[in-house]
């Protein structure tokens, strides 16, 4: 039986949700604020799921989420809120929330979200572990990290592999997307004349371009239809979320990955996001990964579309050269057309 910690300061709302969850076979622990919730965790351990309100006395929901994640909680965390503004949702996502439940409560939606989340429990466990290890790395001084890598260089490689896995885990349809983007980016970089060291860093960094999607709700990320404008704004925030996760690392790979996460949706003519950068304002790693990511998205199946043929993907990139993508890098992309095609065989 899965255990759920329900944190809600309004008694009637809490009891109504608790009765529904009990009726559906869950063991429910109730708390009326964050402090009481932490006390329950101390006694009973981490539940599989935490459902918490945001606005509460003594300790609000976002503070509670941060403290749970600091304690290495692998629980799946949902926030309940009547707020729908992107900033509140972004703050909750950055704190470690996995998804959102809007008020007034839709019980059918709660059932669907719980079923979906518990099926993906392995992902949420990996997410909590990886965020904890990233936090540890950022707390070490540069000297300590260098010494640690000298003693055991495989630690950095293992951590990187775990982050790759985390980055790609949200959607089975795009399971290999991250590594394909790394391979294509490497070929574009090499063909464009980038130095070997930069090319190698790019190959390792590019698969982390969508890491920020760990902060996007499943209901948005896996939606089979077209996103609303509000949903698309939330989706676009994955660029900033990824940057915030990666930006303070002392690792050259993760520092480049932070720039890529932030800029891989910027476009040559300034029509991209999040900062509407154009042409030379966009770092070359962001330009390269932008081409690789777009091509793979075109020719791969997604929850909202069928895969297009490789020929169609190449034509789309060619047609938007000088508009969405750097003409010189598109030329480099086409020099590697045969090798890129082999990736999909």
N, C-alpha and C positions, 0 to 999 in steps of 0.2 A: 504494500500500500504506500503510495507516494505521500510525503508529508508537505504541507503548505503552511507557511507562516504568513498570516494575514494581518497587516498593520494599517489600522484605520481608526481615527479618533472619534468619528461619529458612530455612536453605539448602534443605532437602528440599521445603518448601512452595513456595518461590520457583521451584525447578527444575520442579516438577510443573505449576505454573500457566504458567510460561514455555513448556514443551513444548506444552501445550494451545493457547496463543495462537499459537505458531509454526505448529502444525498447521492452525490455522484462518486462516492467511494474514496474520497481523500481524507486523510487525517489532518485536522486543522488546529493550529496553535494561534491564538488571538492576542494582539497587542494594540494598545491605543496610541502609542507613540514610539519613536525610534529607540529611546532608552529602554523601554520595557521589552522591545523586540530583541535588543542585544542581550538582555538578561536571559531571555528564553533560549537564545542560541547558546549561551554559556552552559546552560543546564542540559539541553537536549541535542546539541550539535547542529550542524547546518542542515536545513530541510532541502528537499529537491527543488522547491519553488518558493520564492518570496513575492508576495503581492503587497505593494505599499502605496499609500497615499503620499502626496508630495507636501501639502500644507498641513503641518501638525505641530502642536505645542512641544516644548522641551527639546525635541530633536526632529527636524524635518526629514522628508523622505530621501532627498539627495544626500544629506549628511549620513543618513543610515546606510545608503548604498555604498558610499565611499568607505565607511568603516567596515562593512562586510567584505568588500574587496580587499581592503588592507589586511584583513584576517585570512585571506586566501580562500574566501567562500566560492565554491563552484556552483552555488545555487543559481537557477534561472530566475532572473529578477524582472518583474513587471511593475511599472509605475501606473497608478490610477490618478487621473487628473481631469479636471474640467477645463484646464488650459489646453489650447491647441497651438500656441505660438511656437515657432521654430526654436527660439532661444531657450525656452524652458525644456523642450524635448532634447535639444542639443546638450544642455547642461546635464540632464539625466543620463543621456547616452555616454557622455564623457566620464561621468561618475562610475559607470559600469552597468547601467540598465540594459536589458536585452530586448525589451519590447514595451508597448504602451497600451493601456486600457482606458478608453475615454469614459467620462461620466456624462450623462447617466449610464448606468451599467447595462450592457447587453450580454445576457447570460449565455446566449448561443455563441457569441464571439469569444467569451471566456473559455468555454468548452473547446472551441476550435484551436485557440491559441495554446491552451494547456496540452492538448493532444499533440500538436505540431512541435511544441518545445520539448516535451518529454521524449519524443521520438528522436530529437536531435541532441539528447543529453550529452553525448560524447563531445560534440562541438562546444557546448557551453563549458564543459570541464576543461577542455584544451584552452578555451579563451581565457578562463580565470587563471590558469597556470601561466600562460604566456604573458598576460598583463602583469602578473606578479614578478616574473623574471625580468621583464623589461624595466619595471620600477627598480628592482635591485640593481640592474646594470647602471641606471642613471644615477643611483646614489653613490656608487663607487667613484673615487677620484680617477683621473686619467692614468695616473701611475699604477693604481691598483688593477685597473682593467688590463693595462699592458703586461703587468707581471702575471696576471691570471692567464692571459692568452699565451704567454711564453711557456708557462708550466703545462698548459693543456689546451692546445689550439683546437682540439675537436669539440670543446665546449661551445665555442662560437659557431661552429658549423652545425652542431646539433640544435642550438637555439634557433639558428636561421631556418633550418628545416621545419621546426615546430611553427615558426611564424608563417612560413609558406603554407603549411597545412591549415593553420588558422585562417589565413587570408582567403583560401579557396573553399572552405568547408561549408559556406552558407548555402550553396546551391549545387546539387549533383550534376545538373546540366552543364555547369561551367567548371567542373572539377579540375580539368587539365588546362583551363584558360590561363592561369597565372604562369605556369611553366612555359607554355607556348609563347606568351608575350615576352618572356625573358629570352628565349631562343631567337625570336624574330628581331628583337631589339639589338641583340648581339650582332646579328648579320648586317643590319642597317648601319650600326656604329662602325663596324669593321670596314664596310664598303665605302662609308663616307670619309674615312681617313682618320678616325679617332685613334689616339694612342692605345697600345695594348692594355696598359694598366686601366685606363678609363673604360675601355671596352669590357674588360673583365668585371670591373665594379658595376657597370651597367647591367651585365648579364645577371649578377647576383641581386641587384637592387630592383630591377624591373618587375619581378614577380610580386613585389609588395605594393604595387600601384593602387590596388583596391583594398588595402588593409582596413581603411576607414569604414568599410561596409559592415564591420562588426558592430558599429553603432547605429545601423539602420534597421528599423523594425522589419521583421519577416513579412508582415502584411503589405509593406511597400516593396521590399526587395524581391519577393517572390510573386508579386501580383501578376496574374496572367494577362490582364488588359492594360490599356493606356493609363498612365498616372495622371491624376489631377495636378493642377499647377502647384498646390500646396504640397502634395506628395513628391512632385519633382524637385521642389525646393529642398525638401528633406533629403532626397536622394543625392542631390548635388553636394550636400554638406559632408558626404563621405570623403571628399578631397581634404577638407579642413580637419576632420576627425583623424584621418590617417597621418596628416602632418603633425598634429598635436601629439599623437602617440610616439612618433619617431624622432621628432626634431631635436631633442636634447641629448641624443646618444653621442658617445665618443667614437663609435664605429664609423669608418668611412662608408661602409656599405649602407648602414642605416641612415646616415646623414644624406647620402645621395637619394636613398629611398624616400626620405621626407620631402625633398624637392620634387621628386617624381609624383608622389601621392598628391601634392598640392597643385601641380601644373599639367598633369597629363590630359586634362580636359580643356586646357587653354587652346585657342585656335589661331592660326596664322593671321587671319583678318580681324582678330579681336572679338569674335562672336562667342568665345568659350567662357568657361567659369573656373574658379570663383572670382577672379579679379579682372577679367576681360583684357588680359595681356595680349600683345600682338607682336608678330615677327621676332625681332631680336630681343624683345623683352622676355621672351620665354626661354628658359635654360634649355640647352641642347638635349639634355636627358629627357626633359618633359616633351619636347618636340618628337623625339624618336619613339618614346613609349606611346605617345598619342597616336602615331601611325600604326604601330604594332597592335595596340589595344583595339582600335577601330576596325582594322582588318579582321582580327580574330572574332570580334563581336558580330561582324557581318556574316562570316562563313560558319558560325557555330549556332547551335540551337540554344534558345533561351526560353524561360517560362512564358514569355509574351510573343515569341516568333519562331518560325522554322529556320533552319540553316539555309543560306544561299550558296550557290556553287562558287568554287574558288575563282573562276573567271569573272564572275559578277563582282566579287570583292576587289580584285585587281582593277577592274574598270572604274569602280567607285572611288578608289584612292586616286587613280589617274585623273578622273574628272574634277576632283576637288583640290588638285595640286595648285598651289599659289592662292587658294581661297581658304581652305581649312588647314592645309599642311605645307610645310616648307618645301619649295620646289627642288632644292638640292637634295634634301633627305628623301623625297619621293623618288628621285633619280637613283639614289643609293638603294632604296627598297626594290626597285625594278631590276637593278643589276643582280639581285639575289633572288629573283622570281623563281627560278628552278629549284634552288635550295629551300626556299620557304615552302614551296608546294610539297616537297618531300616530307615536311613536318606533319602534313595531314594525311599521309598515305598509311 
